[in-house]
Amino acid sequence: MTDKQYKKQMEAIAIKQEIFIASVKAHQQLAHVEWLGIMGLMETWDLISD
């Protein structure tokens, strides 16, 4: 493997890692928003049922 091929492969790996990290962060953000939505619904239900 030449230096040029090695650098190309390392760049491809770095891009894949960045995509993976971005997708994990996006999933965590969505999960947080969903959790806040669920908690809001629970609080609303508590107000209605009292």
Secondary structure, 3 states (H helix, E strand, C coil): CCHHHHHHHHHHHHHHHHHHHHHHHHHHHHHHHHHHHHHHHHHHHHHHHC
